[in-house]
Structure formats: C-alpha cells, structure tokens
C-alpha cells in the first residue's frame, strides 16, 4: 500500500469561497514579529539545522499561520488516504464521519494556503508507513493522535498570534478540530470523548508547545518542519 503522499494530490472538489473570503488580502499585510514574541520561559537555543532537509515556518503571525498550515496539510493527507483506502469493515456511518472530517481538513489546509499567499511554506510530503490503513484500530489510533495534537497545538500557540482576525479564525478552526478529536476518541472507546488524556482537572483542554508538537508531527513527514524563530529544534 502506498503510504508516501504528496499533499497537493487527490484534492476534494468543494465550494469554499465563503470560507476563504475570511482571509482576504490581509495576509500580505500581517505585522512580522521578532523572536522576542516568545515568552522567555519558552526559549531554547536552536540547533544547527543547515545540513538537514527541512522547511522553516518563518516569524511572527506568518510563522504561526505556516505552523497551522503544516499541521492541516498533514491531517488532510491522512484523511484523504483513509477515504481512498478504507479500512476493513468500515461502516457506512464511519465512512460518513471520516469523509466529513476529510472535507473539513482540506478546507482548513486550503484556507491557510490562501491566507498566507506567497509566504506559505511548500507542499509537504508525508510518510505514513507506520500506519496500517487496512486496520481500523491502527487508523483510528493515528487519527486520535493527529486530532489531539492539532487541538493542543492551537491552544499552545494561540498567545503568539497578534492579529485579532487571525486569532478569531484560529479559535473557530480549533473548535472544529476539538469536535473531530472527541468523535474519533469516542469511536475508539465509548465515553472517552472528553477523557483525562486531553482534559485537565479544571475542565480545560491541555496544550502543547511548538517544539513538542513538531517533534511528533515530523515523525510523519519526509522533509521536517522547523520553527527556529520560535526555538524549535531545541537542545
């Protein structure tokens, strides 16, 4: 089974004009922030990455948008593969759920590409060789990992966004990602839609740093995504 995927292929033909309109032409005018936007407690000196194949997300709001774009590319590619090669015994309701999630992730991916414009990172190539796409548990476990990671990523990087418009749209996207995460978790284990692995004792979703998220996401990518201006990789 082919598990290496170019994320621009196999797209879904969906009307997305109203969704993309939110981005408008504002992306080109986003204020660029320095590395000082990071909290001092988050600082880790970057390692030398010059000899490694990688893409860097950049700085400021554009960097955070590219960070989200990278994660949405990864999720879109995963669900495109899931629907293209359904696992054994996939029920009609599961097909419906996973197709809806695929469509949302493709919309999110395309939104960020349009919003960032010429400053967007390139198309990423995935490596899903660790996932058995013919096995339900393998697919849903990977889906849970990706969805939970996406939610914690948005929650962990939200404070870095300076544009009120982009902060608003990030909040709307992470809300959808959280719905995905809850559904996938419940498909794996009934009643686990808001389990303690993601929700803390105060009823708040857990968050993760850019370094933590990219360290995991890069396991599914051929060319790694770095955020040196946000101190990843770290030593």
Secondary structure, 3 states (H helix, E strand, C coil): CCCEEECCCCCCCCCCHHHHHCCCCHHHHCCCCCHHHCCHHHCCCCCCCCCCCEEECCCHHHHHHHHHHHHHHHHHHHHHHHHHCCCCCCCHHHHHHHHHHHHHHHHHHHHHHHHHHHHCCCCCEEECCCCCCCCHHHHHHHHHHHHHHHHHHHHHHHHHCCCHHHHHHHHHHHHHHHHHHHHHHHHHCCCCCCCCCCECCCCCECCCCHHHHHHHHHHHECCEEEEHHHCECCC
